[in-house]
């Protein structure tokens, strides 16, 4: 029984001896590259400004057209 216990301890020590240094080596890995460089934010702002311009155009245009009598 003692021999089996010693073999188990040797196997556990080998697993930890191999696995733990591998886990620690990833600790100092470089940071991942940024996923966004701001282009999507700029595009979203541009779409919002275009929507505001479209709404203002449709709000102001009927006021200009009301002074004209088509029929």
mmCIF file of the N, C-alpha and C atoms, coordinates in Angstrom:
data_MODEL
# 
_entry.id   MODEL 
# 
loop_
_atom_site.group_PDB 
_atom_site.id 
_atom_site.type_symbol 
_atom_site.label_atom_id 
_atom_site.label_alt_id 
_atom_site.label_comp_id 
_atom_site.label_asym_id 
_atom_site.label_entity_id 
_atom_site.label_seq_id 
_atom_site.pdbx_PDB_ins_code 
_atom_site.Cartn_x 
_atom_site.Cartn_y 
_atom_site.Cartn_z 
_atom_site.occupancy 
_atom_site.B_iso_or_equiv 
_atom_site.pdbx_formal_charge 
_atom_site.auth_seq_id 
_atom_site.auth_comp_id 
_atom_site.auth_asym_id 
_atom_site.auth_atom_id 
_atom_site.pdbx_PDB_model_num 
ATOM 1   N N  . UNK A 1 1  ? 0.819   -1.192 0.000   1.00 0.00 ? 1  UNK A N  1 
ATOM 2   C CA . UNK A 1 1  ? 0.000   0.000  0.000   1.00 0.00 ? 1  UNK A CA 1 
ATOM 3   C C  . UNK A 1 1  ? 0.865   1.258  0.000   1.00 0.00 ? 1  UNK A C  1 
ATOM 4   N N  . UNK A 1 2  ? 1.966   1.222  0.703   1.00 0.00 ? 2  UNK A N  1 
ATOM 5   C CA . UNK A 1 2  ? 2.852   2.378  0.763   1.00 0.00 ? 2  UNK A CA 1 
ATOM 6   C C  . UNK A 1 2  ? 3.516   2.637  -0.582  1.00 0.00 ? 2  UNK A C  1 
ATOM 7   N N  . UNK A 1 3  ? 3.805   1.571  -1.344  1.00 0.00 ? 3  UNK A N  1 
ATOM 8   C CA . UNK A 1 3  ? 4.431   1.723  -2.659  1.00 0.00 ? 3  UNK A CA 1 
ATOM 9   C C  . UNK A 1 3  ? 3.468   2.384  -3.641  1.00 0.00 ? 3  UNK A C  1 
ATOM 10  N N  . UNK A 1 4  ? 2.190   2.016  -3.564  1.00 0.00 ? 4  UNK A N  1 
ATOM 11  C CA . UNK A 1 4  ? 1.180   2.626  -4.435  1.00 0.00 ? 4  UNK A CA 1 
ATOM 12  C C  . UNK A 1 4  ? 1.009   4.112  -4.098  1.00 0.00 ? 4  UNK A C  1 
ATOM 13  N N  . UNK A 1 5  ? 1.054   4.420  -2.801  1.00 0.00 ? 5  UNK A N  1 
ATOM 14  C CA . UNK A 1 5  ? 0.930   5.812  -2.358  1.00 0.00 ? 5  UNK A CA 1 
ATOM 15  C C  . UNK A 1 5  ? 2.110   6.643  -2.837  1.00 0.00 ? 5  UNK A C  1 
ATOM 16  N N  . UNK A 1 6  ? 3.300   6.069  -2.801  1.00 0.00 ? 6  UNK A N  1 
ATOM 17  C CA . UNK A 1 6  ? 4.495   6.769  -3.263  1.00 0.00 ? 6  UNK A CA 1 
ATOM 18  C C  . UNK A 1 6  ? 4.443   6.985  -4.771  1.00 0.00 ? 6  UNK A C  1 
ATOM 19  N N  . UNK A 1 7  ? 3.976   6.000  -5.511  1.00 0.00 ? 7  UNK A N  1 
ATOM 20  C CA . UNK A 1 7  ? 3.850   6.152  -6.976  1.00 0.00 ? 7  UNK A CA 1 
ATOM 21  C C  . UNK A 1 7  ? 2.834   7.252  -7.313  1.00 0.00 ? 7  UNK A C  1 
ATOM 22  N N  . UNK A 1 8  ? 1.750   7.278  -6.578  1.00 0.00 ? 8  UNK A N  1 
ATOM 23  C CA . UNK A 1 8  ? 0.741   8.316  -6.799  1.00 0.00 ? 8  UNK A CA 1 
ATOM 24  C C  . UNK A 1 8  ? 1.322   9.701  -6.534  1.00 0.00 ? 8  UNK A C  1 
ATOM 25  N N  . UNK A 1 9  ? 2.097   9.821  -5.467  1.00 0.00 ? 9  UNK A N  1 
ATOM 26  C CA . UNK A 1 9  ? 2.722   11.106 -5.158  1.00 0.00 ? 9  UNK A CA 1 
ATOM 27  C C  . UNK A 1 9  ? 3.728   11.517 -6.227  1.00 0.00 ? 9  UNK A C  1 
ATOM 28  N N  . UNK A 1 10 ? 4.460   10.568 -6.778  1.00 0.00 ? 10 UNK A N  1 
ATOM 29  C CA . UNK A 1 10 ? 5.408   10.872 -7.849  1.00 0.00 ? 10 UNK A CA 1 
ATOM 30  C C  . UNK A 1 10 ? 4.668   11.358 -9.089  1.00 0.00 ? 10 UNK A C  1 
ATOM 31  N N  . UNK A 1 11 ? 3.573   10.686 -9.411  1.00 0.00 ? 11 UNK A N  1 
ATOM 32  C CA . UNK A 1 11 ? 2.782   11.101 -10.587 1.00 0.00 ? 11 UNK A CA 1 
ATOM 33  C C  . UNK A 1 11 ? 2.196   12.495 -10.367 1.00 0.00 ? 11 UNK A C  1 
ATOM 34  N N  . UNK A 1 12 ? 1.674   12.749 -9.184  1.00 0.00 ? 12 UNK A N  1 
ATOM 35  C CA . UNK A 1 12 ? 1.108   14.069 -8.881  1.00 0.00 ? 12 UNK A CA 1 
ATOM 36  C C  . UNK A 1 12 ? 2.196   15.134 -8.940  1.00 0.00 ? 12 UNK A C  1 
ATOM 37  N N  . UNK A 1 13 ? 3.377   14.819 -8.400  1.00 0.00 ? 13 UNK A N  1 
ATOM 38  C CA . UNK A 1 13 ? 4.475   15.781 -8.431  1.00 0.00 ? 13 UNK A CA 1 
ATOM 39  C C  . UNK A 1 13 ? 4.910   16.067 -9.865  1.00 0.00 ? 13 UNK A C  1 
ATOM 40  N N  . UNK A 1 14 ? 4.946   15.048 -10.715 1.00 0.00 ? 14 UNK A N  1 
ATOM 41  C CA . UNK A 1 14 ? 5.315   15.266 -12.124 1.00 0.00 ? 14 UNK A CA 1 
ATOM 42  C C  . UNK A 1 14 ? 4.267   16.103 -12.852 1.00 0.00 ? 14 UNK A C  1 
ATOM 43  N N  . UNK A 1 15 ? 2.997   15.825 -12.593 1.00 0.00 ? 15 UNK A N  1 
ATOM 44  C CA . UNK A 1 15 ? 1.937   16.604 -13.249 1.00 0.00 ? 15 UNK A CA 1 
ATOM 45  C C  . UNK A 1 15 ? 2.039   18.065 -12.840 1.00 0.00 ? 15 UNK A C  1 
ATOM 46  N N  . UNK A 1 16 ? 2.183   18.319 -11.534 1.00 0.00 ? 16 UNK A N  1 
ATOM 47  C CA . UNK A 1 16 ? 2.307   19.704 -11.087 1.00 0.00 ? 16 UNK A CA 1 
ATOM 48  C C  . UNK A 1 16 ? 3.619   20.327 -11.553 1.00 0.00 ? 16 UNK A C  1 
ATOM 49  N N  . UNK A 1 17 ? 4.659   19.552 -11.642 1.00 0.00 ? 17 UNK A N  1 
ATOM 50  C CA . UNK A 1 17 ? 5.949   20.064 -12.102 1.00 0.00 ? 17 UNK A CA 1 
ATOM 51  C C  . UNK A 1 17 ? 5.930   20.462 -13.565 1.00 0.00 ? 17 UNK A C  1 
ATOM 52  N N  . UNK A 1 18 ? 5.105   19.795 -14.332 1.00 0.00 ? 18 UNK A N  1 
ATOM 53  C CA . UNK A 1 18 ? 5.008   20.117 -15.768 1.00 0.00 ? 18 UNK A CA 1 
ATOM 54  C C  . UNK A 1 18 ? 3.930   21.169 -16.014 1.00 0.00 ? 18 UNK A C  1 
ATOM 55  N N  . UNK A 1 19 ? 2.789   21.052 -15.324 1.00 0.00 ? 19 UNK A N  1 
ATOM 56  C CA . UNK A 1 19 ? 1.644   21.914 -15.607 1.00 0.00 ? 19 UNK A CA 1 
ATOM 57  C C  . UNK A 1 19 ? 1.811   23.319 -15.036 1.00 0.00 ? 19 UNK A C  1 
ATOM 58  N N  . UNK A 1 20 ? 2.324   23.467 -13.847 1.00 0.00 ? 20 UNK A N  1 
ATOM 59  C CA . UNK A 1 20 ? 2.384   24.784 -13.217 1.00 0.00 ? 20 UNK A CA 1 
ATOM 60  C C  . UNK A 1 20 ? 3.318   25.759 -13.934 1.00 0.00 ? 20 UNK A C  1 
ATOM 61  N N  . UNK A 1 21 ? 4.508   25.352 -14.369 1.00 0.00 ? 21 UNK A N  1 
ATOM 62  C CA . UNK A 1 21 ? 5.323   26.318 -15.122 1.00 0.00 ? 21 UNK A CA 1 
ATOM 63  C C  . UNK A 1 21 ? 4.672   26.765 -16.428 1.00 0.00 ? 21 UNK A C  1 
ATOM 64  N N  . UNK A 1 22 ? 3.911   25.891 -17.055 1.00 0.00 ? 22 UNK A N  1 
ATOM 65  C CA . UNK A 1 22 ? 3.225   26.260 -18.304 1.00 0.00 ? 22 UNK A CA 1 
ATOM 66  C C  . UNK A 1 22 ? 2.159   27.310 -18.022 1.00 0.00 ? 22 UNK A C  1 
ATOM 67  N N  . UNK A 1 23 ? 1.439   27.142 -16.931 1.00 0.00 ? 23 UNK A N  1 
ATOM 68  C CA . UNK A 1 23 ? 0.400   28.108 -16.562 1.00 0.00 ? 23 UNK A CA 1 
ATOM 69  C C  . UNK A 1 23 ? 1.025   29.447 -16.215 1.00 0.00 ? 23 UNK A C  1 
ATOM 70  N N  . UNK A 1 24 ? 2.124   29.455 -15.521 1.00 0.00 ? 24 UNK A N  1 
ATOM 71  C CA . UNK A 1 24 ? 2.761   30.701 -15.124 1.00 0.00 ? 24 UNK A CA 1 
ATOM 72  C C  . UNK A 1 24 ? 3.402   31.419 -16.301 1.00 0.00 ? 24 UNK A C  1 
ATOM 73  N N  . UNK A 1 25 ? 3.785   30.691 -17.317 1.00 0.00 ? 25 UNK A N  1 
ATOM 74  C CA . UNK A 1 25 ? 4.434   31.355 -18.450 1.00 0.00 ? 25 UNK A CA 1 
ATOM 75  C C  . UNK A 1 25 ? 3.446   32.215 -19.237 1.00 0.00 ? 25 UNK A C  1 
ATOM 76  N N  . UNK A 1 26 ? 2.168   31.907 -19.171 1.00 0.00 ? 26 UNK A N  1 
ATOM 77  C CA . UNK A 1 26 ? 1.169   32.703 -19.888 1.00 0.00 ? 26 UNK A CA 1 
ATOM 78  C C  . UNK A 1 26 ? 0.818   33.981 -19.131 1.00 0.00 ? 26 UNK A C  1 
ATOM 79  N N  . UNK A 1 27 ? 1.299   34.106 -17.948 1.00 0.00 ? 27 UNK A N  1 
ATOM 80  C CA . UNK A 1 27 ? 0.984   35.269 -17.135 1.00 0.00 ? 27 UNK A CA 1 
ATOM 81  C C  . UNK A 1 27 ? 1.588   36.549 -17.718 1.00 0.00 ? 27 UNK A C  1 
ATOM 82  N N  . UNK A 1 28 ? 2.725   36.441 -18.386 1.00 0.00 ? 28 UNK A N  1 
ATOM 83  C CA . UNK A 1 28 ? 3.416   37.612 -18.906 1.00 0.00 ? 28 UNK A CA 1 
ATOM 84  C C  . UNK A 1 28 ? 3.253   37.755 -20.417 1.00 0.00 ? 28 UNK A C  1 
ATOM 85  N N  . UNK A 1 29 ? 2.199   37.211 -20.954 1.00 0.00 ? 29 UNK A N  1 
ATOM 86  C CA . UNK A 1 29 ? 1.944   37.310 -22.385 1.00 0.00 ? 29 UNK A CA 1 
ATOM 87  C C  . UNK A 1 29 ? 1.556   38.755 -22.727 1.00 0.00 ? 29 UNK A C  1 
ATOM 88  N N  . UNK A 1 30 ? 1.853   39.207 -23.928 1.00 0.00 ? 30 UNK A N  1 
ATOM 89  C CA . UNK A 1 30 ? 1.479   40.575 -24.298 1.00 0.00 ? 30 UNK A CA 1 
ATOM 90  C C  . UNK A 1 30 ? -0.035  40.731 -24.381 1.00 0.00 ? 30 UNK A C  1 
ATOM 91  N N  . UNK A 1 31 ? -0.470  41.937 -24.236 1.00 0.00 ? 31 UNK A N  1 
ATOM 92  C CA . UNK A 1 31 ? -1.898  42.228 -24.279 1.00 0.00 ? 31 UNK A CA 1 
ATOM 93  C C  . UNK A 1 31 ? -2.432  41.987 -25.683 1.00 0.00 ? 31 UNK A C  1 
ATOM 94  N N  . UNK A 1 32 ? -3.679  41.559 -25.797 1.00 0.00 ? 32 UNK A N  1 
ATOM 95  C CA . UNK A 1 32 ? -4.243  41.342 -27.127 1.00 0.00 ? 32 UNK A CA 1 
ATOM 96  C C  . UNK A 1 32 ? -4.413  42.663 -27.872 1.00 0.00 ? 32 UNK A C  1 
ATOM 97  N N  . UNK A 1 33 ? -4.423  42.568 -29.176 1.00 0.00 ? 33 UNK A N  1 
ATOM 98  C CA . UNK A 1 33 ? -4.581  43.757 -30.014 1.00 0.00 ? 33 UNK A CA 1 
ATOM 99  C C  . UNK A 1 33 ? -5.974  44.344 -29.812 1.00 0.00 ? 33 UNK A C  1 
ATOM 100 N N  . UNK A 1 34 ? -6.128  45.652 -29.948 1.00 0.00 ? 34 UNK A N  1 
ATOM 101 C CA . UNK A 1 34 ? -7.462  46.248 -29.789 1.00 0.00 ? 34 UNK A CA 1 
ATOM 102 C C  . UNK A 1 34 ? -8.401  45.758 -30.880 1.00 0.00 ? 34 UNK A C  1 
ATOM 103 N N  . UNK A 1 35 ? -9.642  45.546 -30.518 1.00 0.00 ? 35 UNK A N  1 
ATOM 104 C CA . UNK A 1 35 ? -10.607 45.041 -31.483 1.00 0.00 ? 35 UNK A CA 1 
ATOM 105 C C  . UNK A 1 35 ? -11.257 46.168 -32.277 1.00 0.00 ? 35 UNK A C  1 
ATOM 106 N N  . UNK A 1 36 ? -11.164 47.389 -31.790 1.00 0.00 ? 36 UNK A N  1 
ATOM 107 C CA . UNK A 1 36 ? -11.778 48.516 -32.483 1.00 0.00 ? 36 UNK A CA 1 
ATOM 108 C C  . UNK A 1 36 ? -10.813 49.696 -32.460 1.00 0.00 ? 36 UNK A C  1 
ATOM 109 N N  . UNK A 1 37 ? -10.650 50.325 -33.601 1.00 0.00 ? 37 UNK A N  1 
ATOM 110 C CA . UNK A 1 37 ? -9.770  51.487 -33.660 1.00 0.00 ? 37 UNK A CA 1 
ATOM 111 C C  . UNK A 1 37 ? -10.570 52.788 -33.733 1.00 0.00 ? 37 UNK A C  1 
ATOM 112 N N  . UNK A 1 38 ? -11.850 52.730 -33.455 1.00 0.00 ? 38 UNK A N  1 
ATOM 113 C CA . UNK A 1 38 ? -12.677 53.924 -33.427 1.00 0.00 ? 38 UNK A CA 1 
ATOM 114 C C  . UNK A 1 38 ? -13.429 54.184 -34.717 1.00 0.00 ? 38 UNK A C  1 
ATOM 115 N N  . UNK A 1 39 ? -13.193 53.365 -35.746 1.00 0.00 ? 39 UNK A N  1 
ATOM 116 C CA . UNK A 1 39 ? -13.869 53.591 -37.027 1.00 0.00 ? 39 UNK A CA 1 
ATOM 117 C C  . UNK A 1 39 ? -15.371 53.369 -36.877 1.00 0.00 ? 39 UNK A C  1 
ATOM 118 N N  . UNK A 1 40 ? -15.773 52.346 -36.134 1.00 0.00 ? 40 UNK A N  1 
ATOM 119 C CA . UNK A 1 40 ? -17.201 52.084 -35.975 1.00 0.00 ? 40 UNK A CA 1 
ATOM 120 C C  . UNK A 1 40 ? -17.869 53.193 -35.169 1.00 0.00 ? 40 UNK A C  1 
ATOM 121 N N  . UNK A 1 41 ? -17.154 53.771 -34.221 1.00 0.00 ? 41 UNK A N  1 
ATOM 122 C CA . UNK A 1 41 ? -17.717 54.888 -33.451 1.00 0.00 ? 41 UNK A CA 1 
ATOM 123 C C  . UNK A 1 41 ? -17.898 56.105 -34.360 1.00 0.00 ? 41 UNK A C  1 
ATOM 124 N N  . UNK A 1 42 ? -16.910 56.397 -35.190 1.00 0.00 ? 42 UNK A N  1 
ATOM 125 C CA . UNK A 1 42 ? -17.016 57.517 -36.126 1.00 0.00 ? 42 UNK A CA 1 
ATOM 126 C C  . UNK A 1 42 ? -18.162 57.305 -37.104 1.00 0.00 ? 42 UNK A C  1 
ATOM 127 N N  . UNK A 1 43 ? -18.323 56.070 -37.562 1.00 0.00 ? 43 UNK A N  1 
ATOM 128 C CA . UNK A 1 43 ? -19.396 55.784 -38.506 1.00 0.00 ? 43 UNK A CA 1 
ATOM 129 C C  . UNK A 1 43 ? -20.761 55.952 -37.833 1.00 0.00 ? 43 UNK A C  1 
ATOM 130 N N  . UNK A 1 44 ? -20.876 55.542 -36.582 1.00 0.00 ? 44 UNK A N  1 
ATOM 131 C CA . UNK A 1 44 ? -22.131 55.720 -35.856 1.00 0.00 ? 44 UNK A CA 1 
ATOM 132 C C  . UNK A 1 44 ? -22.476 57.185 -35.665 1.00 0.00 ? 44 UNK A C  1 
ATOM 133 N N  . UNK A 1 45 ? -21.469 57.995 -35.349 1.00 0.00 ? 45 UNK A N  1 
ATOM 134 C CA . UNK A 1 45 ? -21.690 59.440 -35.199 1.00 0.00 ? 45 UNK A CA 1 
ATOM 135 C C  . UNK A 1 45 ? -22.111 60.051 -36.532 1.00 0.00 ? 45 UNK A C  1 
ATOM 136 N N  . UNK A 1 46 ? -21.493 59.613 -37.620 1.00 0.00 ? 46 UNK A N  1 
ATOM 137 C CA . UNK A 1 46 ? -21.851 60.138 -38.945 1.00 0.00 ? 46 UNK A CA 1 
ATOM 138 C C  . UNK A 1 46 ? -23.289 59.785 -39.294 1.00 0.00 ? 46 UNK A C  1 
ATOM 139 N N  . UNK A 1 47 ? -23.717 58.553 -38.988 1.00 0.00 ? 47 UNK A N  1 
ATOM 140 C CA . UNK A 1 47 ? -25.097 58.170 -39.267 1.00 0.00 ? 47 UNK A CA 1 
ATOM 141 C C  . UNK A 1 47 ? -26.081 58.986 -38.426 1.00 0.00 ? 47 UNK A C  1 
ATOM 142 N N  . UNK A 1 48 ? -25.735 59.259 -37.175 1.00 0.00 ? 48 UNK A N  1 
ATOM 143 C CA . UNK A 1 48 ? -26.616 60.061 -36.342 1.00 0.00 ? 48 UNK A CA 1 
ATOM 144 C C  . UNK A 1 48 ? -26.728 61.492 -36.874 1.00 0.00 ? 48 UNK A C  1 
ATOM 145 N N  . UNK A 1 49 ? -25.607 62.063 -37.313 1.00 0.00 ? 49 UNK A N  1 
ATOM 146 C CA . UNK A 1 49 ? -25.652 63.416 -37.867 1.00 0.00 ? 49 UNK A CA 1 
ATOM 147 C C  . UNK A 1 49 ? -26.459 63.465 -39.158 1.00 0.00 ? 49 UNK A C  1 
ATOM 148 N N  . UNK A 1 50 ? -26.348 62.433 -39.978 1.00 0.00 ? 50 UNK A N  1 
ATOM 149 C CA . UNK A 1 50 ? -27.151 62.396 -41.208 1.00 0.00 ? 50 UNK A CA 1 
ATOM 150 C C  . UNK A 1 50 ? -28.632 62.271 -40.882 1.00 0.00 ? 50 UNK A C  1 
ATOM 151 N N  . UNK A 1 51 ? -28.965 61.498 -39.848 1.00 0.00 ? 51 UNK A N  1 
ATOM 152 C CA . UNK A 1 51 ? -30.362 61.366 -39.446 1.00 0.00 ? 51 UNK A CA 1 
ATOM 153 C C  . UNK A 1 51 ? -30.902 62.694 -38.924 1.00 0.00 ? 51 UNK A C  1 
ATOM 154 N N  . UNK A 1 52 ? -30.112 63.418 -38.152 1.00 0.00 ? 52 UNK A N  1 
ATOM 155 C CA . UNK A 1 52 ? -30.528 64.734 -37.661 1.00 0.00 ? 52 UNK A CA 1 
ATOM 156 C C  . UNK A 1 52 ? -30.738 65.691 -38.832 1.00 0.00 ? 52 UNK A C  1 
ATOM 157 N N  . UNK A 1 53 ? -29.838 65.661 -39.806 1.00 0.00 ? 53 UNK A N  1 
ATOM 158 C CA . UNK A 1 53 ? -29.982 66.530 -40.981 1.00 0.00 ? 53 UNK A CA 1 
ATOM 159 C C  . UNK A 1 53 ? -31.243 66.177 -41.763 1.00 0.00 ? 53 UNK A C  1 
ATOM 160 N N  . UNK A 1 54 ? -31.542 64.890 -41.883 1.00 0.00 ? 54 UNK A N  1 
ATOM 161 C CA . UNK A 1 54 ? -32.745 64.475 -42.609 1.00 0.00 ? 54 UNK A CA 1 
ATOM 162 C C  . UNK A 1 54 ? -34.000 64.938 -41.880 1.00 0.00 ? 54 UNK A C  1 
ATOM 163 N N  . UNK A 1 55 ? -34.036 64.800 -40.567 1.00 0.00 ? 55 UNK A N  1 
ATOM 164 C CA . UNK A 1 55 ? -35.206 65.231 -39.794 1.00 0.00 ? 55 UNK A CA 1 
ATOM 165 C C  . UNK A 1 55 ? -35.369 66.746 -39.882 1.00 0.00 ? 55 UNK A C  1 
ATOM 166 N N  . UNK A 1 56 ? -34.278 67.470 -39.754 1.00 0.00 ? 56 UNK A N  1 
ATOM 167 C CA . UNK A 1 56 ? -34.377 68.929 -39.862 1.00 0.00 ? 56 UNK A CA 1 
ATOM 168 C C  . UNK A 1 56 ? -34.840 69.358 -41.245 1.00 0.00 ? 56 UNK A C  1 
ATOM 169 N N  . UNK A 1 57 ? -34.384 68.663 -42.276 1.00 0.00 ? 57 UNK A N  1 
ATOM 170 C CA . UNK A 1 57 ? -34.804 68.997 -43.638 1.00 0.00 ? 57 UNK A CA 1 
ATOM 171 C C  . UNK A 1 57 ? -36.303 68.813 -43.791 1.00 0.00 ? 57 UNK A C  1 
ATOM 172 N N  . UNK A 1 58 ? -36.831 67.706 -43.276 1.00 0.00 ? 58 UNK A N  1 
ATOM 173 C CA . UNK A 1 58 ? -38.266 67.470 -43.410 1.00 0.00 ? 58 UNK A CA 1 
ATOM 174 C C  . UNK A 1 58 ? -39.081 68.352 -42.483 1.00 0.00 ? 58 UNK A C  1 
ATOM 175 N N  . UNK A 1 59 ? -38.487 68.881 -41.414 1.00 0.00 ? 59 UNK A N  1 
ATOM 176 C CA . UNK A 1 59 ? -39.222 69.816 -40.565 1.00 0.00 ? 59 UNK A CA 1 
ATOM 177 C C  . UNK A 1 59 ? -39.239 71.217 -41.162 1.00 0.00 ? 59 UNK A C  1 
ATOM 178 N N  . UNK A 1 60 ? -38.151 71.626 -41.782 1.00 0.00 ? 60 UNK A N  1 
ATOM 179 C CA . UNK A 1 60 ? -38.044 72.976 -42.321 1.00 0.00 ? 60 UNK A CA 1 
ATOM 180 C C  . UNK A 1 60 ? -38.669 73.078 -43.707 1.00 0.00 ? 60 UNK A C  1 
ATOM 181 N N  . UNK A 1 61 ? -38.576 72.020 -44.507 1.00 0.00 ? 61 UNK A N  1 
ATOM 182 C CA . UNK A 1 61 ? -39.054 72.077 -45.891 1.00 0.00 ? 61 UNK A CA 1 
ATOM 183 C C  . UNK A 1 61 ? -40.543 72.405 -45.998 1.00 0.00 ? 61 UNK A C  1 
ATOM 184 N N  . UNK A 1 62 ? -41.426 71.835 -45.212 1.00 0.00 ? 62 UNK A N  1 
ATOM 185 C CA . UNK A 1 62 ? -42.848 72.220 -45.348 1.00 0.00 ? 62 UNK A CA 1 
ATOM 186 C C  . UNK A 1 62 ? -43.087 73.692 -45.042 1.00 0.00 ? 62 UNK A C  1 
ATOM 187 N N  . UNK A 1 63 ? -42.299 74.300 -44.169 1.00 0.00 ? 63 UNK A N  1 
ATOM 188 C CA . UNK A 1 63 ? -42.461 75.720 -43.899 1.00 0.00 ? 63 UNK A CA 1 
ATOM 189 C C  . UNK A 1 63 ? -42.099 76.553 -45.127 1.00 0.00 ? 63 UNK A C  1 
ATOM 190 N N  . UNK A 1 64 ? -41.076 76.126 -45.872 1.00 0.00 ? 64 UNK A N  1 
ATOM 191 C CA . UNK A 1 64 ? -40.704 76.836 -47.090 1.00 0.00 ? 64 UNK A CA 1 
ATOM 192 C C  . UNK A 1 64 ? -41.752 76.637 -48.183 1.00 0.00 ? 64 UNK A C  1 
ATOM 193 N N  . UNK A 1 65 ? -42.275 75.434 -48.268 1.00 0.00 ? 65 UNK A N  1 
ATOM 194 C CA . UNK A 1 65 ? -43.216 75.124 -49.345 1.00 0.00 ? 65 UNK A CA 1 
ATOM 195 C C  . UNK A 1 65 ? -44.604 75.713 -49.090 1.00 0.00 ? 65 UNK A C  1 
ATOM 196 N N  . UNK A 1 66 ? -44.922 76.063 -47.866 1.00 0.00 ? 66 UNK A N  1 
ATOM 197 C CA . UNK A 1 66 ? -46.258 76.549 -47.546 1.00 0.00 ? 66 UNK A CA 1 
ATOM 198 C C  . UNK A 1 66 ? -46.532 77.925 -48.153 1.00 0.00 ? 66 UNK A C  1 
ATOM 199 N N  . UNK A 1 67 ? -45.492 78.679 -48.445 1.00 0.00 ? 67 UNK A N  1 
ATOM 200 C CA . UNK A 1 67 ? -45.717 80.011 -49.013 1.00 0.00 ? 67 UNK A CA 1 
ATOM 201 C C  . UNK A 1 67 ? -46.036 79.949 -50.507 1.00 0.00 ? 67 UNK A C  1 
ATOM 202 N N  . UNK A 1 68 ? -45.779 78.826 -51.140 1.00 0.00 ? 68 UNK A N  1 
ATOM 203 C CA . UNK A 1 68 ? -46.072 78.653 -52.555 1.00 0.00 ? 68 UNK A CA 1 
ATOM 204 C C  . UNK A 1 68 ? -47.443 78.041 -52.739 1.00 0.00 ? 68 UNK A C  1 
ATOM 205 N N  . UNK A 1 69 ? -48.182 78.552 -53.718 1.00 0.00 ? 69 UNK A N  1 
ATOM 206 C CA . UNK A 1 69 ? -49.481 77.992 -54.030 1.00 0.00 ? 69 UNK A CA 1 
ATOM 207 C C  . UNK A 1 69 ? -49.378 77.238 -55.338 1.00 0.00 ? 69 UNK A C  1 
ATOM 208 N N  . UNK A 1 70 ? -49.452 75.922 -55.213 1.00 0.00 ? 70 UNK A N  1 
ATOM 209 C CA . UNK A 1 70 ? -49.302 75.090 -56.406 1.00 0.00 ? 70 UNK A CA 1 
ATOM 210 C C  . UNK A 1 70 ? -50.591 75.042 -57.211 1.00 0.00 ? 70 UNK A C  1 
ATOM 211 N N  . UNK A 1 71 ? -51.758 75.075 -56.516 1.00 0.00 ? 71 UNK A N  1 
ATOM 212 C CA . UNK A 1 71 ? -53.024 74.955 -57.254 1.00 0.00 ? 71 UNK A CA 1 
ATOM 213 C C  . UNK A 1 71 ? -53.914 76.105 -56.962 1.00 0.00 ? 71 UNK A C  1 
# 
